[in-house]
Amino acid sequence: MAMLAVDLDPDFSEAERAAWETAHRFARDVLRPAGQALDKLPAAEVFAPGSILWDVFDQYRELGLEMFDTQSDLTPAEQARIRYIVGEEMGWGDSGLAISLGVANFPTMMAQTSGNPALIERFPQGTLGCWAITEPDHGSDQINFDGAVNHPGGQDKRPNCIARLDGNQFVISGQKSAWVSNGTIAEAAALFCAVDLGGGRTGGGVFVVPLNEGGVSRGKPTDKIGQRALNQGEIFFNDLKVPADSMVIGPDLYRATADRILCMANGSMGTTFVGCARAAFELATDYAKERVQGGVTIFTHQSVKARLFKMYRQVEAARALNHRVLRINAAREVPLLEQAIASKVTSTQAAFDVASEAFQIFGGAGISRDCPIEKIFRDARLSMIEDGCNEVLGLVAASRF
Ligand SMILES: Cc1cc2nc3c(=O)[nH]c(=O)nc-3n(C[C@H](O)[C@H](O)[C@H](O)COP(=O)(O)OP(=O)(O)OC[C@H]3O[C@@H](n4cnc5c(N)ncnc54)[C@H](O)[C@@H]3O)c2cc1C
């Protein structure tokens, strides 16, 4: 059954095939078994010393998977394709771990974007990071940067987390939500929060801050239904003092930067959940060919084949859209948020629909916690909220038309 992008695409280069082979082996031999084992643990044990989670991080870094697309001889389009290939395999292996590994690089990336040597040195490659943007009172509105989908009656602009300039340093106080990925384990944050502009006015700012040097405490790891290998939890800033140049983006460029980061994050979510959908499709196809019921395999039934074909179409369509969006956005000075949102919403909906249909094809066998499909179904469900609720993202995208 040809389903992998590398099997079907006549234009795959040697570099792309090498990236795929490395990523697929890692996804099959490391990510998937680790994700299944971590799924069964209480939230606090997922990241305990000696947890398999730390092996996953070590092996990911040793293989250089976070850097595969940055080889200097590749064009932006080739980099985008490699990012896609690696990303789909990560999501195929385990979507929660794929997100944990992917978001870990955010503070380093923002430090590098700043061009500030001190920050680059302080947050080197390999720093375990997080993207702290949503707050207890600000979820959907944090990704609605220009307020385009605000309700006319909504006046609450009071941030839960704010940075105030005091001499040559910022003092950060308040908290981020219980959903910050890597929230209780991160060593550093790419912190998107309000900046006090004086006179009761606030703007947005992006900071790169350490989380292990005092002035910060954490909540309990969030115990949740899916993506259980992905650590999430609150971060509390108790008058954390950081040098003024920790603010890498100020209020003037905040909206454009937040747009760009959401583009990147939504594009990457799209890719991850094509992989998740493909995993569900493959498991269901294999099971349908094995399961004998009424004297024949269930694959013998026309209606089962028809359902599998619909799942196949959904995976291929989501993949095609993701490829197109990554290519378009890689070629643009300013990426198109509506395109990235289209790929995220399409892939995550496809992952949920395909996982749900796969679950049905497994029948009673699928409900056991020893069966991989029920986990994929739970993992896929979260993706329609993660990185922005799909329906709010849709409104944000449509406001750009
Ligand atoms: C698995 C996972 C990982 C996450 N990782 C991170 C992370 O790394 N960093 C981080 O900061 N956050 C993270 N989040 C938080 C995530 O971004 C938010 O959960 C999401 O943006 C929605 O915010 P909320 O949960 O506060 O929902 P709410 O904003 O309270 O929305 C609840 C419901 O109301 C609807 N609604 C709200 N506003 C509107 C509107 N204007 N128009 C129409 N309907 C509306 C929504 O569609 C939704 O159905 C993560 C969440 C999940 C589930």
The ligand as a Tripos MOL2 file, in Angstrom:
@<TRIPOS>MOLECULE
LIG
   53    58     1     0     0
SMALL
NO_CHARGES

@<TRIPOS>ATOM
      1 C1         -2.6520   20.0740   23.8970 C.3       1 LIG1
      2 C2         -2.5530   21.5600   24.0610 C.ar      1 LIG1
      3 C3         -1.3150   22.1830   23.9950 C.ar      1 LIG1
      4 C4         -1.2090   23.5660   24.2130 C.ar      1 LIG1
      5 N1          0.0240   24.1510   24.1900 N.ar      1 LIG1
      6 C5          0.1470   25.4650   24.5250 C.ar      1 LIG1
      7 C6          1.4450   26.0860   24.5850 C.ar      1 LIG1
      8 O1          2.4610   25.4670   24.2910 O.2       1 LIG1
      9 N2          1.5160   27.3650   24.9950 N.ar      1 LIG1
     10 C7          0.4250   28.0860   25.3440 C.ar      1 LIG1
     11 O2          0.5760   29.2280   25.7410 O.2       1 LIG1
     12 N3         -0.8370   27.5440   25.2450 N.ar      1 LIG1
     13 C8         -0.9900   26.2560   24.8460 C.ar      1 LIG1
     14 N4         -2.2410   25.6830   24.7330 N.ar      1 LIG1
     15 C9         -3.4110   26.5130   24.9950 C.3       1 LIG1
     16 C10        -4.2600   26.7300   23.7250 C.3       1 LIG1
     17 O3         -3.6160   27.6040   22.8570 O.3       1 LIG1
     18 C11        -5.6410   27.2270   24.1850 C.3       1 LIG1
     19 O4         -6.2410   26.1510   24.8720 O.3       1 LIG1
     20 C12        -6.5080   27.6580   23.0240 C.3       1 LIG1
     21 O5         -5.9750   28.7920   22.3950 O.3       1 LIG1
     22 C13        -7.9450   27.9560   23.4630 C.3       1 LIG1
     23 O6         -7.9810   28.7790   24.5830 O.3       1 LIG1
     24 P1         -8.8570   28.3510   25.8430 P.3       1 LIG1
     25 O7         -8.4900   26.9480   26.1720 O.co2     1 LIG1
     26 O8         -8.6910   29.3830   26.8830 O.co2     1 LIG1
     27 O9        -10.3420   28.3120   25.3060 O.3       1 LIG1
     28 P2        -11.3720   29.5410   25.3020 P.3       1 LIG1
     29 O10       -10.7460   30.7250   24.6590 O.co2     1 LIG1
     30 O11       -11.9380   29.7110   26.6650 O.co2     1 LIG1
     31 O12       -12.4960   28.9840   24.3330 O.3       1 LIG1
     32 C14       -13.4730   28.0530   24.8000 C.3       1 LIG1
     33 C15       -14.5590   27.8980   23.7290 C.3       1 LIG1
     34 O13       -15.1340   29.1710   23.4080 O.3       1 LIG1
     35 C16       -15.0330   29.4440   22.0150 C.3       1 LIG1
     36 N5        -14.6590   30.8600   21.7970 N.ar      1 LIG1
     37 C17       -13.8080   31.6130   22.5270 C.ar      1 LIG1
     38 N6        -13.6740   32.8350   21.9770 N.ar      1 LIG1
     39 C18       -14.4270   32.8590   20.8620 C.ar      1 LIG1
     40 C19       -14.6800   33.8390   19.8470 C.ar      1 LIG1
     41 N7        -14.1170   35.0570   19.8460 N.pl3     1 LIG1
     42 N8        -15.5100   33.4940   18.8300 N.ar      1 LIG1
     43 C20       -16.0820   32.2690   18.8060 C.ar      1 LIG1
     44 N9        -15.8840   31.3020   19.7300 N.ar      1 LIG1
     45 C21       -15.0610   31.5820   20.7370 C.ar      1 LIG1
     46 C22       -13.8850   28.5450   21.5330 C.3       1 LIG1
     47 O14       -14.0230   28.2130   20.1670 O.3       1 LIG1
     48 C23       -14.0000   27.3170   22.4270 C.3       1 LIG1
     49 O15       -14.9030   26.4010   21.8770 O.3       1 LIG1
     50 C24        -2.3680   24.3260   24.4840 C.ar      1 LIG1
     51 C25        -3.6130   23.6940   24.5210 C.ar      1 LIG1
     52 C26        -3.7210   22.3340   24.3080 C.ar      1 LIG1
     53 C27        -5.0750   21.6970   24.3620 C.3       1 LIG1
@<TRIPOS>BOND
     1     1     2 1
     2     2     3 ar
     3     2    52 ar
     4     3     4 ar
     5     4     5 ar
     6     4    50 ar
     7     5     6 ar
     8     6     7 ar
     9     6    13 1
    10     7     8 2
    11     7     9 ar
    12     9    10 ar
    13    10    11 2
    14    10    12 ar
    15    12    13 ar
    16    13    14 ar
    17    14    15 1
    18    14    50 ar
    19    15    16 1
    20    16    17 1
    21    16    18 1
    22    18    19 1
    23    18    20 1
    24    20    21 1
    25    20    22 1
    26    22    23 1
    27    23    24 1
    28    24    25 2
    29    24    26 1
    30    24    27 1
    31    27    28 1
    32    28    29 2
    33    28    30 1
    34    28    31 1
    35    31    32 1
    36    32    33 1
    37    33    34 1
    38    33    48 1
    39    34    35 1
    40    35    36 1
    41    35    46 1
    42    36    37 ar
    43    36    45 ar
    44    37    38 ar
    45    38    39 ar
    46    39    40 ar
    47    39    45 ar
    48    40    41 1
    49    40    42 ar
    50    42    43 ar
    51    43    44 ar
    52    44    45 ar
    53    46    47 1
    54    46    48 1
    55    48    49 1
    56    50    51 ar
    57    51    52 ar
    58    52    53 1
@<TRIPOS>SUBSTRUCTURE
     1 LIG1         1 GROUP 0 **** ****
